[in-house]
Amino acid sequence: MTAGDPLFARSALSRTLAWRDGRPISVQRFLAQAAALAERLPAEGQPVNLCSDRYLFLLGFVAGLMRGQMSLLPPNAMPQTLRQVAQPGATPYALVDDALQDTGGLLAIVLSHDDAAPAVDAAAPIPTFHPELWSACLLTSGSTGVPQPQQRRWRALTLSIEAERRSLAQLLGWPTIDGLNIVATVPAQHSYGFESSVLLGLLGGAAFDVGRPFYPADIAEALDRLPRPRALVTTPVHLKALLGSSLGALPAVDMVLSATAPLSPQMAQQAEQALGGRTLEIYGCTEAGQVAARRTTAGEVWTTLGDLRLHVEQAGDGERFIVSGGHVLQPTPLADLLELIDPQRFRLLGRANDLIHVAGKRSSLAHLNFHLNRIAGVQDGAFWLPDDVPEGVVRLVAFVVAPTLSARQITDALRREVEAAFVPRRVVHVDRLPREATGKLTTQRLREFALQTLARLSAGAARR
C-alpha cells in the first residue's frame, strides 16, 4: 500500500479554497492553519466536528487527518447525540466555533478566524494520507429509524469526489468544474453537504463560501458576494423558499445542485428560469455516499457516478437494490425502490420502507408528499399515517404550511393526482414542519409533531 498522493499539487497553492465575506482564502494559507491546528489537537482521541463555519469545519477535519484521527460528524449538536456517537475505546473531543457550545461534557477546542495566522511557508511539505485511513464517520439522518454510524476511508472520499466532479462537468457541458464558487445551505456534517461543498473544495477544484445561509435574503446576499462561475448547493425545501420569496430578481448562478429529496420538474424549470443555471440533482444515502446524478429538466432517469454499478437481489418477499464499485468499497443495499434500465441508469420509485396500504391500494409516502408539495400555494407539506389505530380504519393526515389555501382546495388538487384512497381525510394547517437543517423530516419527529398537534387541536375543540 502506498502513502497516498499529496493533498494538493504545489501548483495549486495559490488557488482560492474558500470565501469569507467576499474575501478569498488560499490553499497555501489553509495548509499553514491546518498544520498549526494539528499541533493543538490531542495526540490521541477522536474529533467530533461541530463547526458550522464551513472553513473552520474543514480545518478541523484536515488537522484531525494529520493526527491520523477519524472525524465524527454528528447530525446535530445536542448533548445526547454527542454521547451516542462516541466510538468504543476512543476518547472523543469536540471542535467548535462557538465558545458557548454545549458539548455534553466533551473537551472543547475552539476554532476561530481570529486565531493568529501562522507564517506561510511555500516550501512546507504538503500532507499525504494513506488510502486506507479511516477519515470520517457520518451518521444516517434517522429519517426512518435510529441514526447509524457510517465510516469512510480516505480512498473512498477521493474516488467519490473525482466521480462527482466529472459527472457535474459533463451535465453542465463544461470541461471541468475547477474555479466553481459554491454557496451551500446544507450543514457540512451531513453526507451531502460534506461531499458537495467541503470536499468539492478540498478535492474537486471548487471553492466554497464559509457560511450556511438559511433565509432567502441571506442566500441571495451570499451568492452576490461570489464571482462567477458560482453554484447554489441546496435542498428542495430551501430552494422552494428561495423561489417563492418576494426578493425580486435573484443573483444568476451557473448551477443549482439539489439533494435529500427528488425535485419536481416544475420546480427545476422554475429554478433555471429564475437563476439562469442548469438544475442538477444528486441521489445518494449516508450508507453509500453519492450514487447518481441527473439534470432534472432533461428527464427522470438517473445515471450512476463513475464506476458505480447497480444490481437487484431477491430479499425475503421482495427485492433490494445493491450499489457497488468505484468509491463504494463494499456492495451496499439501498433503501429505495428503483426501476433499473441497465446497471448505470435507473428511475427512482420511492423508499422501500415507506410503502403504505390503504383500502387495498399501495403507494409510498414519498410519492404522496411529492404531489402534495407540487400544489401551488403549498409552501411545505407532509403526509402522516397513524400507527396506533385499529386495523381497517387507518386514515391519512396531511400537515401543510399553506396560508392561502383551504383544506378543500388541497384535497381537490390531490384528487387530480393520486388515487382516492390516498386523499387525506384530514388536512391540518400548521406554521411549520419540524425539519432538520438539511430539510429532512424524520419519521420520529413527524410522529411526535403529529400527535402533539392533533392532541392540541382536540383539546381546543373540547374546550369550545
C-alpha positions as CSV (number, residue, x, y, z in Angstrom):
1,M,0.0,0.0,0.0
2,T,1.2,3.5,-0.8
3,A,1.3,6.5,1.5
4,G,-1.1,8.3,-0.9
5,D,-0.8,11.3,-3.2
6,P,-0.2,14.9,-1.9
7,L,-3.4,16.6,-0.8
8,F,-2.7,19.4,-3.3
9,A,-0.3,19.9,-6.2
10,R,2.2,22.6,-5.4
11,S,1.0,24.5,-8.4
12,A,-2.4,24.7,-6.7
13,L,-1.2,26.5,-3.5
14,S,-2.3,29.9,-4.8
15,R,-5.8,28.9,-5.8
16,T,-8.8,30.0,-3.8
17,L,-10.2,27.3,-1.5
18,A,-12.8,29.3,0.4
19,W,-14.5,32.7,0.6
20,R,-15.3,34.7,3.8
21,D,-17.3,37.9,3.5
22,G,-16.3,38.1,-0.2
23,R,-12.5,37.7,0.5
24,P,-10.6,34.7,-0.8
25,I,-8.7,32.2,1.4
26,S,-5.9,30.4,-0.5
27,V,-4.9,26.7,-0.3
28,Q,-1.5,27.8,1.0
29,R,-3.0,29.7,3.9
30,F,-5.3,26.8,4.7
31,L,-2.4,24.3,4.9
32,A,-0.5,26.5,7.2
33,Q,-3.5,26.9,9.5
34,A,-4.3,23.2,9.4
35,A,-0.8,22.3,10.4
36,A,-0.9,24.8,13.3
37,L,-4.2,23.4,14.5
38,A,-2.9,19.8,14.3
39,E,-0.3,20.8,16.8
40,R,-3.1,21.9,19.2
41,L,-5.1,18.7,19.0
42,P,-4.7,15.8,21.5
43,A,-2.2,13.2,20.3
44,E,-4.9,10.6,20.7
45,G,-8.7,10.7,20.5
46,Q,-11.5,11.3,18.0
47,P,-12.6,14.8,17.0
48,V,-16.3,15.5,17.0
49,N,-16.6,18.3,14.5
50,L,-19.4,20.7,15.4
51,C,-18.2,23.7,13.5
52,S,-20.9,25.4,11.5
53,D,-18.5,27.6,9.7
54,R,-17.5,25.6,6.6
55,Y,-13.9,26.7,6.5
56,L,-13.3,26.0,10.2
57,F,-15.0,22.7,9.8
58,L,-12.6,21.8,7.0
59,L,-9.6,23.0,9.1
60,G,-10.7,20.7,11.9
61,F,-11.2,17.8,9.6
62,V,-7.8,18.0,7.9
63,A,-6.0,18.7,11.1
64,G,-7.5,15.5,12.5
65,L,-6.3,13.6,9.5
66,M,-2.8,15.0,10.1
67,R,-3.0,13.4,13.5
68,G,-4.3,10.1,12.0
69,Q,-7.7,10.7,13.6
70,M,-11.2,10.0,12.1
71,S,-13.6,12.8,12.5
72,L,-17.1,12.1,13.8
73,L,-19.8,14.2,12.1
74,P,-23.0,14.1,14.1
75,P,-26.3,15.2,12.6
76,N,-26.8,17.7,15.3
77,A,-25.0,19.1,18.4
78,M,-27.5,18.0,21.0
79,P,-25.6,16.6,24.1
80,Q,-27.5,13.3,24.0
81,T,-26.4,12.9,20.3
82,L,-22.8,13.6,21.2
83,R,-22.9,10.9,23.9
84,Q,-24.3,8.4,21.4
85,V,-21.7,8.9,18.6
86,A,-18.6,8.2,20.7
87,Q,-16.8,5.1,19.3
88,P,-15.9,2.3,21.7
89,G,-12.4,2.6,23.2
90,A,-11.9,6.2,21.9
91,T,-11.8,9.5,23.8
92,P,-13.9,12.0,21.9
93,Y,-13.2,15.7,22.0
94,A,-15.2,18.5,20.3
95,L,-14.2,21.0,17.7
96,V,-16.4,24.1,18.0
97,D,-16.6,27.6,16.5
98,D,-18.8,28.8,19.3
99,A,-17.2,29.1,22.7
100,L,-20.6,28.8,24.4
101,Q,-21.4,25.5,22.6
102,D,-22.7,22.8,25.0
103,T,-20.5,19.8,24.2
104,G,-22.1,17.4,26.6
105,G,-19.1,17.3,28.8
106,L,-16.6,16.7,26.0
107,L,-13.3,18.6,25.9
108,A,-13.9,21.6,23.6
109,I,-11.3,23.1,21.3
110,V,-12.5,26.4,19.9
111,L,-11.6,27.3,16.3
112,S,-11.7,30.9,15.1
113,H,-10.9,33.0,12.1
114,D,-9.3,35.4,14.7
115,D,-6.6,32.9,15.7
116,A,-3.2,34.3,15.0
117,A,-2.3,33.3,11.4
118,P,0.9,31.2,11.2
119,A,3.6,32.1,8.8
120,V,3.0,30.7,5.4
121,D,5.9,28.7,4.0
122,A,5.6,27.9,0.3
123,A,8.3,25.1,0.7
124,A,6.5,23.4,3.6
125,P,5.6,19.7,2.9
126,I,2.1,19.1,1.6
127,P,0.4,16.4,3.6
128,T,-0.4,13.0,2.2
129,F,-2.9,10.5,3.7
130,H,-2.9,6.7,3.5
131,P,-5.7,5.5,1.2
132,E,-6.9,3.1,3.9
133,L,-7.0,5.7,6.6
134,W,-10.4,5.9,8.3
135,S,-11.2,9.5,7.8
136,A,-14.8,10.4,8.6
137,C,-17.7,8.8,10.4
138,L,-21.1,10.1,9.4
139,L,-24.4,9.2,10.8
140,T,-27.6,8.4,8.9
141,S,-30.2,11.0,9.2
142,G,-32.6,8.8,11.2
143,S,-35.4,9.6,8.7
144,T,-36.6,6.1,9.0
145,G,-35.2,4.9,12.3
146,V,-32.2,5.3,14.7
147,P,-29.1,7.1,13.2
148,Q,-26.4,4.6,12.4
149,P,-22.6,5.3,12.0
150,Q,-21.1,5.0,8.6
151,Q,-17.3,5.2,8.3
152,R,-15.4,6.3,5.2
153,R,-11.8,5.6,4.2
154,W,-9.7,8.3,2.6
155,R,-9.7,6.3,-0.7
156,A,-13.5,6.3,-0.8
157,L,-13.7,10.0,-0.3
158,T,-11.2,10.8,-3.1
159,L,-12.8,8.4,-5.5
160,S,-16.2,9.8,-4.7
161,I,-15.3,13.4,-5.3
162,E,-13.4,12.6,-8.6
163,A,-16.5,10.8,-9.8
164,E,-18.8,13.7,-8.8
165,R,-16.6,16.4,-10.4
166,R,-16.6,14.5,-13.7
167,S,-20.3,13.9,-13.6
168,L,-21.2,17.5,-12.8
169,A,-18.9,18.8,-15.5
170,Q,-20.5,16.5,-18.0
171,L,-24.0,17.5,-17.1
172,L,-23.0,21.2,-17.2
173,G,-21.3,20.8,-20.6
174,W,-18.0,22.1,-19.1
175,P,-14.5,20.6,-19.4
176,T,-14.0,21.0,-15.6
177,I,-15.6,22.5,-12.5
178,D,-12.3,24.0,-11.4
179,G,-12.9,27.5,-10.1
180,L,-16.6,27.0,-9.4
181,N,-17.7,29.0,-6.3
182,I,-20.2,27.4,-4.0
183,V,-22.8,28.7,-1.6
184,A,-24.4,25.9,0.3
185,T,-27.5,25.8,2.6
186,V,-26.8,22.4,4.0
187,P,-24.5,21.7,7.0
188,A,-21.1,20.3,6.5
189,Q,-21.8,17.4,8.9
190,H,-24.4,15.9,6.5
191,S,-23.2,13.5,3.9
192,Y,-24.4,15.7,1.0
193,G,-23.1,18.9,2.5
194,F,-19.8,17.2,3.3
195,E,-19.3,15.9,-0.2
196,S,-20.8,18.6,-2.4
197,S,-19.5,21.7,-0.6
198,V,-16.5,20.9,1.7
199,L,-14.9,18.1,-0.3
200,L,-15.6,19.6,-3.7
201,G,-13.4,22.5,-2.4
202,L,-10.8,20.3,-0.9
203,L,-10.5,17.6,-3.6
204,G,-12.6,18.8,-6.5
205,G,-11.1,22.2,-7.6
206,A,-14.1,24.3,-6.4
207,A,-14.2,26.9,-3.6
208,F,-16.9,27.4,-1.1
209,D,-18.4,30.3,1.0
210,V,-17.8,29.6,4.7
211,G,-21.4,30.3,5.8
212,R,-24.6,28.4,5.7
213,P,-27.3,30.9,4.8
214,F,-30.9,29.8,5.6
215,Y,-33.3,32.7,4.7
216,P,-33.8,33.6,1.1
217,A,-32.3,37.1,1.5
218,D,-29.2,35.6,3.1
219,I,-28.8,33.1,0.3
220,A,-29.1,35.9,-2.3
221,E,-26.6,38.0,-0.5
222,A,-24.1,35.2,-0.2
223,L,-24.4,34.4,-3.9
224,D,-23.9,38.0,-4.8
225,R,-20.6,38.2,-3.0
226,L,-19.0,35.5,-5.1
227,P,-17.6,35.8,-8.6
228,R,-18.9,33.6,-11.3
229,P,-19.0,30.7,-12.1
230,R,-21.0,30.1,-9.0
231,A,-23.3,27.4,-7.7
232,L,-26.1,27.0,-5.1
233,V,-25.9,23.7,-3.3
234,T,-29.3,23.3,-1.6
235,T,-32.3,21.1,-0.9
236,P,-35.9,21.2,-2.3
237,V,-37.2,22.8,0.9
238,H,-34.6,25.7,0.8
239,L,-34.9,26.1,-3.0
240,K,-38.7,26.3,-2.8
241,A,-38.5,29.0,-0.1
242,L,-36.0,31.0,-2.2
243,L,-38.0,30.8,-5.4
244,G,-41.2,31.7,-3.5
245,S,-39.7,34.7,-1.8
246,S,-40.5,38.3,-2.6
247,L,-36.9,39.3,-3.3
248,G,-37.4,40.0,-7.0
249,A,-34.6,39.3,-9.3
250,L,-32.1,36.7,-7.8
251,P,-28.4,36.6,-8.5
252,A,-27.6,34.5,-11.5
253,V,-25.9,31.2,-10.9
254,D,-24.3,28.7,-13.3
255,M,-25.5,25.6,-11.4
256,V,-28.2,24.7,-8.8
257,L,-27.4,21.4,-7.1
258,S,-30.1,19.7,-5.1
259,A,-30.4,16.6,-3.0
260,T,-32.2,15.0,0.1
261,A,-35.5,14.5,-1.9
262,P,-36.4,14.5,-5.6
263,L,-37.2,17.8,-7.2
264,S,-40.3,18.2,-9.3
265,P,-39.7,19.0,-13.0
266,Q,-41.8,22.2,-12.5
267,M,-39.5,23.4,-9.6
268,A,-36.4,22.6,-11.6
269,Q,-37.7,24.6,-14.6
270,Q,-38.6,27.5,-12.3
271,A,-35.1,27.4,-10.8
272,E,-33.5,27.5,-14.2
273,Q,-35.7,30.4,-15.3
274,A,-35.1,32.4,-12.1
275,L,-31.4,31.7,-11.5
276,G,-30.2,31.1,-15.0
277,G,-28.0,28.0,-14.5
278,R,-28.7,24.3,-15.0
279,T,-30.5,22.5,-12.2
280,L,-28.8,19.2,-11.3
281,E,-29.6,16.6,-8.6
282,I,-27.5,14.2,-6.6
283,Y,-29.0,10.9,-5.4
284,G,-27.4,9.1,-2.6
285,C,-27.5,8.0,1.0
286,T,-25.2,8.1,4.0
287,E,-24.5,4.3,3.8
288,A,-23.2,4.5,0.2
289,G,-22.5,8.2,-0.2
290,Q,-23.4,9.8,-3.5
291,V,-24.6,7.4,-6.1
292,A,-26.1,9.1,-9.2
293,A,-26.9,12.4,-10.8
294,R,-29.2,13.9,-13.4
295,R,-30.3,17.2,-14.9
296,T,-33.9,17.3,-13.7
297,T,-35.3,19.2,-16.7
298,A,-33.8,16.6,-19.1
299,G,-35.8,13.7,-17.8
300,E,-36.4,11.4,-14.8
301,V,-33.5,8.9,-15.4
302,W,-30.5,8.9,-13.1
303,T,-27.0,7.9,-14.1
304,T,-24.6,6.5,-11.6
305,L,-21.3,8.3,-10.8
306,G,-18.0,7.0,-12.1
307,D,-17.6,3.2,-11.9
308,L,-20.6,2.6,-9.7
309,R,-22.9,-0.2,-10.8
310,L,-26.4,-1.4,-9.6
311,H,-28.0,-4.8,-9.5
312,V,-31.0,-6.3,-7.9
313,E,-31.2,-9.2,-5.4
314,Q,-34.2,-11.1,-4.0
315,A,-34.7,-10.4,-0.3
316,G,-37.5,-12.1,1.6
317,D,-40.7,-11.3,-0.2
318,G,-39.3,-8.5,-2.3
319,E,-36.3,-7.0,-4.0
320,R,-33.4,-4.9,-2.8
321,F,-31.1,-2.9,-4.9
322,I,-27.3,-3.1,-4.4
323,V,-24.7,-0.5,-5.4
324,S,-21.0,-1.5,-5.8
325,G,-17.8,-0.5,-7.5
326,G,-16.0,2.9,-7.6
327,H,-16.0,4.6,-4.2
328,V,-18.5,2.1,-2.7
329,L,-15.8,-0.3,-1.5
330,Q,-18.2,-2.9,-0.3
331,P,-21.6,-3.8,-2.0
332,T,-24.2,-1.7,-0.2
333,P,-28.0,-2.1,-0.3
334,L,-30.1,1.0,-0.9
335,A,-33.2,1.9,1.0
336,D,-35.1,2.8,-2.2
337,L,-37.1,1.0,-4.9
338,L,-35.6,1.5,-8.3
339,E,-36.6,0.7,-11.9
340,L,-33.3,-0.5,-13.5
341,I,-32.8,0.4,-17.1
342,D,-29.2,-1.0,-17.0
343,P,-26.5,-1.2,-14.4
344,Q,-25.8,2.5,-14.6
345,R,-29.3,4.0,-15.3
346,F,-32.5,3.9,-13.3
347,R,-35.7,5.6,-12.3
348,L,-36.4,6.3,-8.6
349,L,-39.7,4.9,-7.4
350,G,-39.5,5.7,-3.7
351,R,-38.3,4.3,-0.4
352,A,-38.7,0.6,0.2
353,N,-39.8,1.1,3.8
354,D,-42.4,3.9,3.3
355,L,-44.8,1.8,1.3
356,I,-48.3,2.1,2.7
357,H,-51.5,0.2,2.1
358,V,-54.9,1.9,2.4
359,A,-58.2,0.3,1.3
360,G,-56.4,-2.4,-0.6
361,K,-54.3,0.1,-2.6
362,R,-50.5,0.6,-2.3
363,S,-48.5,3.8,-2.6
364,S,-45.5,5.4,-0.9
365,L,-45.3,8.4,1.4
366,A,-42.6,9.9,-0.8
367,H,-44.9,9.7,-3.8
368,L,-47.8,11.3,-1.9
369,N,-45.5,14.1,-0.4
370,F,-44.2,14.8,-3.9
371,H,-47.7,15.5,-5.2
372,L,-48.7,17.5,-2.1
373,N,-45.7,19.8,-2.4
374,R,-46.3,20.4,-6.1
375,I,-49.6,22.2,-5.3
376,A,-49.3,25.9,-6.0
377,G,-49.7,27.6,-2.6
378,V,-48.3,24.7,-0.5
379,Q,-45.1,26.0,1.0
380,D,-44.4,22.7,2.8
381,G,-46.3,19.6,3.5
382,A,-46.1,16.0,4.7
383,F,-48.4,13.0,4.9
384,W,-48.7,11.1,8.1
385,L,-50.1,7.6,8.6
386,P,-51.2,7.0,12.2
387,D,-49.7,3.8,13.6
388,D,-51.8,3.3,16.7
389,V,-55.3,2.9,15.3
390,P,-57.4,-0.3,15.0
391,E,-56.9,-2.3,11.8
392,G,-59.2,-1.3,8.9
393,V,-59.8,2.3,9.9
394,V,-56.4,3.9,9.0
395,R,-56.9,7.5,7.7
396,L,-54.1,9.6,6.2
397,V,-53.5,13.0,7.6
398,A,-51.7,15.8,5.7
399,F,-49.9,18.6,7.6
400,V,-49.4,21.7,5.4
401,V,-47.9,25.1,5.5
402,A,-50.3,26.8,3.1
403,P,-51.8,30.0,4.5
404,T,-53.6,30.9,1.3
405,L,-55.3,27.6,0.7
406,S,-58.2,25.9,2.3
407,A,-58.3,22.2,3.2
408,R,-60.9,21.7,0.5
409,Q,-58.7,23.3,-2.2
410,I,-55.8,21.0,-1.2
411,T,-57.8,17.8,-1.3
412,D,-59.4,18.8,-4.6
413,A,-55.9,19.3,-6.1
414,L,-54.7,15.9,-4.7
415,R,-57.8,14.1,-6.2
416,R,-56.5,15.1,-9.6
417,E,-53.1,13.4,-9.0
418,V,-53.5,10.4,-6.6
419,E,-56.0,7.6,-6.1
420,A,-59.0,8.4,-4.0
421,A,-57.8,6.1,-1.2
422,F,-54.8,8.3,-0.6
423,V,-56.6,11.7,-0.5
424,P,-56.2,12.7,3.2
425,R,-59.3,12.6,5.3
426,R,-57.9,15.5,7.3
427,V,-55.7,18.4,6.3
428,V,-54.1,20.2,9.2
429,H,-52.7,23.7,8.7
430,V,-49.5,24.4,10.7
431,D,-47.0,27.2,10.8
432,R,-44.0,24.9,10.0
433,L,-42.9,21.3,10.0
434,P,-40.1,20.1,12.3
435,R,-37.5,19.6,9.6
436,E,-33.8,19.1,10.2
437,A,-31.2,21.6,8.9
438,T,-30.9,19.5,5.7
439,G,-34.7,19.8,5.1
440,K,-35.3,16.2,6.0
441,L,-38.2,15.2,8.2
442,T,-37.5,12.2,10.3
443,T,-40.2,9.6,11.0
444,Q,-39.9,10.0,14.7
445,R,-40.0,13.8,14.7
446,L,-43.0,13.8,12.4
447,R,-44.8,11.3,14.6
448,E,-44.2,13.3,17.7
449,F,-45.2,16.5,16.0
450,A,-48.4,14.9,14.6
451,L,-49.5,13.5,17.9
452,Q,-48.8,16.8,19.8
453,T,-50.6,18.9,17.1
454,L,-53.7,16.7,16.9
455,A,-53.9,16.5,20.7
456,R,-53.7,20.3,21.0
457,L,-56.4,20.7,18.4
458,S,-58.6,18.1,20.1
459,A,-58.2,19.8,23.4
460,G,-59.1,23.1,21.9
461,A,-62.2,21.7,20.3
462,A,-63.3,20.1,23.6
463,R,-63.0,23.4,25.4
464,R,-65.3,25.0,22.9
